[in-house]
C-alpha cells in the first residue's frame, strides 16, 4: 500500500505535492490540537474528581462554596475556549 502511494506521489507535480503537504500539515495540526484538548480535559477530570472526593469529607456549607467556585472556573474556561475558536 505504501509503495502504491509512493508511486502516485512520484507522478504528482510540484504544486500538487505542495498542496498535499499543506493538507497533511493541517491534519497534523488538527490532531495535535485535539490531543492537547483531550489531555486538558483529562487533567480537569482528575482535578474535579479529586476535589469532589475531598468535598465528601467537608461540611455542607464548604461544599457549596467550592462547587460554586468550580462552576465559575468551568464557565470561564468555556468562554476562553469559545473566544479562541472565534465563537463569542
Number of C-alpha atoms within 10 A of each C-alpha: 6 7 8 9 9 10 11 10 14 11 10 12 10 11 9 12 14 12 12 14 12 12 12 12 12 12 12 12 12 12 12 12 12 12 12 12 12 12 12 12 12 12 12 13 12 12 12 14 12 11 15 14 11 11 16 10 10 10 9 10 8 12 17 12 10 14 15 12 12 14 11 12 12 13 12 12 12 12 14 14 13 12 11 10 9 8 9 9
